[in-house]
Amino acid sequence: MNGVTKGDFVAFLAWVAEKGLLPANTAQARKATANKVLGALDPEDLVDVTKLDVEHAMMRFTNKLGKNYTPDSLRTYRSRLESALADFKAYRANPIGFRPSGRSRNHMSDVVEKSGDKGKGARIKTQRPFVAEESATVGSPVPMGSIVPIQVRDNLIIQVGPVPFDFTPSEAKRVANVILALAAG
């Protein structure tokens, strides 16, 4: 993802989905929109998508394929393309500190418990556990890392994170000790 072509942009959108940085449906919708709208442009317009004029791209898409879409759908496509391009530009500017735009997940997936209700389908209960905030100084970088899902039981998945990319074994032991202390003996 070092380039700025349409291919690099689409690869970035796939990467965002693969890493779980956005909800899967949002990431897929942005990727599909990018492919459709950018597909209406000439190859020379796609050499550097960071310089793409979204207004012009949407006008061309609408002129070529707009009869297949409602005005609301076209507005949604514009919004998705703008958000996807903003994320791509932000990632290119700062890959280490990148955070996607869009709806916040609000840490709702910190602990997810699935309970089966025969005949009514599975419901997902969400709980927000206590999380000790890391003390930060003014100007310190935002901690980045992966969210790690761990299936504890058939009906319980917890998510730990963000786990920093430079996580050390001694830090992992500290976290493990906290989890062990939470276990009901």
C-alpha positions in Angstrom: 0.0 0.0 0.0 2.8 2.4 -0.7 1.3 3.8 -3.9 -1.7 6.1 -4.6 -3.3 4.3 -7.5 -6.8 2.9 -7.6 -5.3 -0.6 -7.0 -3.5 0.7 -3.9 -6.7 2.4 -2.7 -8.8 -0.8 -3.1 -6.1 -2.8 -1.4 -6.2 -0.4 1.5 -9.9 -0.8 1.8 -9.5 -4.6 1.9 -6.8 -4.3 4.5 -9.1 -2.1 6.7 -11.7 -4.8 6.6 -9.2 -7.6 7.2 -7.8 -5.9 10.2 -11.2 -5.2 11.6 -10.6 -1.4 11.8 -14.1 -0.8 10.6 -17.3 -2.9 10.9 -17.1 -5.5 8.1 -20.3 -4.2 6.4 -19.0 -0.6 6.4 -15.6 -1.7 4.9 -17.3 -3.8 2.3 -19.7 -1.0 1.3 -16.9 1.5 1.0 -14.8 -0.9 -1.2 -17.8 -1.7 -3.4 -18.6 2.0 -3.8 -15.0 2.8 -4.7 -14.9 0.1 -7.3 -18.2 1.2 -8.9 -17.5 4.9 -8.9 -13.9 4.7 -9.9 -14.8 2.2 -12.5 -16.6 5.0 -14.3 -13.4 7.1 -14.6 -10.6 6.9 -17.2 -7.3 5.1 -16.1 -5.4 8.4 -16.2 -7.8 9.8 -13.6 -6.8 6.9 -11.2 -3.0 7.4 -11.2 -3.3 9.3 -7.9 -6.6 8.9 -6.1 -5.5 11.2 -3.3 -5.9 14.1 -5.8 -9.3 12.8 -7.0 -12.1 15.4 -7.3 -15.0 13.6 -5.7 -17.5 16.0 -7.1 -16.2 15.4 -10.6 -16.0 11.6 -10.1 -19.6 11.5 -8.9 -20.8 13.6 -11.8 -19.1 11.2 -14.2 -20.5 8.2 -12.4 -24.0 9.7 -12.4 -23.9 10.6 -16.1 -22.7 7.1 -17.0 -24.7 4.9 -14.6 -26.9 7.3 -12.5 -30.2 6.0 -14.1 -29.6 2.8 -12.1 -29.5 4.6 -8.8 -31.8 6.7 -6.7 -30.7 10.2 -5.6 -30.4 8.8 -2.0 -28.2 6.0 -3.2 -26.0 8.5 -5.0 -25.7 10.6 -1.9 -24.7 7.5 0.1 -22.1 6.6 -2.5 -20.6 10.1 -2.3 -20.4 9.9 1.4 -18.8 6.5 1.4 -16.3 7.6 -1.3 -15.4 10.7 0.7 -14.9 8.8 3.9 -12.9 6.1 2.2 -10.6 8.6 0.5 -10.2 10.6 3.8 -9.1 7.4 5.5 -6.7 6.5 2.7 -5.2 10.0 2.9 -4.9 9.8 6.7 -3.3 6.4 6.5 -0.8 7.6 3.9 0.1 10.6 6.0 0.5 8.6 9.3 0.3 4.8 9.0 1.4 4.3 12.6 -1.2 6.6 14.1 -4.0 5.8 11.7 -7.6 5.6 13.0 -10.4 5.2 10.5 -13.2 7.8 10.4 -16.8 6.8 10.6 -19.1 5.6 13.3 -17.4 4.8 16.5 -17.8 1.3 17.7 -17.7 2.7 21.3 -15.9 -0.3 22.6 -19.1 -2.3 22.4 -17.3 -5.4 21.4 -15.0 -5.5 24.5 -17.0 -8.5 25.8 -19.6 -10.3 23.7 -21.8 -13.1 25.2 -24.0 -15.0 22.8 -27.0 -16.7 24.4 -29.1 -19.1 22.3 -32.8 -18.7 22.5 -34.3 -21.7 20.7 -36.8 -20.6 18.0 -35.9 -17.0 18.2 -32.3 -17.0 17.0 -29.2 -16.0 18.9 -29.1 -12.7 20.7 -25.9 -11.0 21.4 -25.5 -9.4 24.8 -22.8 -6.7 25.1 -21.1 -5.7 28.4 -18.6 -3.0 28.9 -16.0 -4.3 31.4 -13.9 -2.0 33.6 -10.9 -0.9 31.7 -8.0 0.9 33.5 -7.0 3.9 31.4 -3.4 4.3 30.6 -2.1 7.5 32.0 -0.9 9.7 29.2 1.0 13.0 29.1 0.1 15.9 26.9 1.4 15.3 23.5 1.9 11.6 23.9 0.9 9.5 20.9 -2.5 7.7 20.9 -1.8 4.0 21.7 -2.3 1.8 18.6 -2.7 -1.9 18.4 -4.8 -4.9 17.5 -8.0 -6.0 19.1 -7.6 -9.7 19.9 -10.7 -11.9 20.2 -10.4 -14.8 22.5 -13.1 -17.5 22.6 -13.3 -18.5 26.2 -16.4 -20.8 26.0 -18.8 -21.8 23.3 -21.0 -18.9 24.1 -18.4 -16.3 25.2 -15.9 -14.4 23.3 -13.8 -11.6 25.0 -11.8 -9.1 23.1 -8.5 -7.7 24.5 -7.1 -4.5 23.2 -5.9 -2.5 21.8 -2.7 -4.6 22.2 0.2 -2.4 21.2 2.2 -3.6 18.2 5.4 -3.4 20.3 3.9 -5.4 23.2 6.6 -7.0 25.3 6.5 -10.4 27.1 6.7 -8.6 30.5 3.7 -6.5 29.6 1.8 -9.6 28.5 2.6 -11.3 31.9 1.1 -8.2 33.7 -2.1 -8.4 31.6 -2.3 -12.2 32.2 -1.9 -11.7 35.9 -4.8 -9.2 35.9 -7.0 -11.7 34.0 -6.0 -14.5 36.4 -7.0 -12.3 39.3 -10.5 -11.8 37.8 -11.1 -15.5 37.5 -13.7 -16.8 40.0 -11.8 -19.6 41.7 
